[in-house]
Amino acid sequence: MDKNKFKDSKGRYIVQGLFLENRYDTNLSVYTLDGEDKEYKGVVYPSLKKLYLEHMDPKEYDFANEHLYDWNHWRRLCANKWVREHIDQWREELELKLVSEGVNVLINLATEENSYQAAKWLADRGWDKSERGRPSKAKVQEEIKKRADKEAEFAEDFKLLEFGKDK
């Protein structure tokens, strides 16, 4: 790919204009944000999402250098609110894809290689890390709020019970 397509005449990175969906200036467009390549006015625009998922680069460095001008260009895309919404979805999908492929490898190890460790990891739902480790601050605050709400809910009953003790 011609890296010159990623900068404008003043040498600035093209960000939103890089995508066909922006329709700001389709002469600048190189990619589509859609999940599949698109043809528009006889030109095929590769799907950056598709390339991102195929590259399977969780650190995104190699992907950025192969499909964009450079790493800083990728950082500019990530800093753009409109583009970032798409990138966040791609990141989530890539994470699920990597976990899914890893789980499939472990399933093969457990069934075909009779790997005890792989079978144990699968039985323990090793891919589900939602309840492991120290709870986040948000979870702690949520639990504190739940307890406070319960205390407030029963506070009136406690007052009645305490009043009854005095008699």
C-alpha positions, -999 to 999 in steps of 0.1 A, spaced: 0 0 0 12 35 -9 19 52 25 15 86 9 -23 80 8 -23 84 46 -12 120 47 -27 151 32 -9 177 10 4 195 42 18 162 56 -9 157 83 -23 123 90 -57 117 74 -81 105 101 -118 106 94 -113 112 57 -95 78 56 -129 61 56 -155 59 29 -183 63 54 -172 98 62 -179 109 27 -160 141 34 -138 136 4 -139 101 -11 -107 109 -30 -89 106 3 -107 75 14 -86 43 16 -107 20 38 -142 12 49 -153 8 85 -177 -19 75 -169 -55 83 -165 -64 46 -147 -47 17 -170 -23 -2 -171 -12 -38 -180 25 -44 -179 41 -79 -158 13 -92 -132 14 -64 -129 -14 -39 -122 -1 -3 -107 -28 20 -124 -32 54 -100 -19 81 -120 -39 106 -115 -71 87 -78 -64 84 -76 -57 121 -93 -89 131 -72 -110 106 -40 -95 118 -47 -107 154 -23 -82 170 -35 -74 205 -8 -47 209 -17 -32 175 18 -21 167 25 -44 137 -11 -38 124 -6 0 126 27 -2 107 14 -25 81 -20 -10 73 -15 27 82 13 53 79 28 43 113 21 39 150 14 76 155 -12 75 128 -29 47 147 -28 67 179 -44 96 160 -72 74 148 -77 61 184 -79 97 197 -107 106 173 -141 101 189 -159 90 158 -133 65 148 -126 53 183 -162 40 187 -155 16 159 -120 7 172 -134 -1 206 -158 -26 191 -130 -42 171 -109 -45 202 -137 -63 220 -143 -86 191 -105 -94 188 -103 -102 224 -132 -126 221 -117 -141 190 -83 -147 207 -100 -163 238 -122 -184 216 -92 -197 196 -72 -203 228 -101 -223 243 -104 -243 211 -67 -252 213 -72 -263 249 -102 -284 240 -81 -302 214 -53 -307 240 -78 -321 265 -95 -344 241 -67 -355 217 -37 -352 239 -54 -362 272 -39 -331 288 -49 -331 325 -41 -294 328 -61 -284 298 -91 -305 310 -88 -290 345 -87 -254 330 -117 -261 309 -136 -277 338 -128 -246 360 -140 -223 333 -105 -207 331 -116 -182 304 -141 -166 327 -121 -142 348 -151 -120 359 -150 -130 396 -112 -135 402 -88 -114 421 -95 -83 441 -128 -66 433 -126 -33 415 -133 0 432 -166 2 413 -176 -33 426 -167 -23 461 -187 9 459 -216 -10 444 -216 -34 473 -214 -6 498 -244 11 482 -264 -22 482 -257 -26 519 -266 10 527 -298 6 508 -307 -26 527 -299 -8 560 -321 21 550 -349 -3 540 -350 -20 574 -340 10 595 -377 18 604 -382 -19 614 -351 -18 637 -364 14 653 -397 -3 661 -378 -33 675 -355 -12 696 -386 8 709 -402 -25 719 -372 -35 740 -375 -4 763 -410 -14 775 
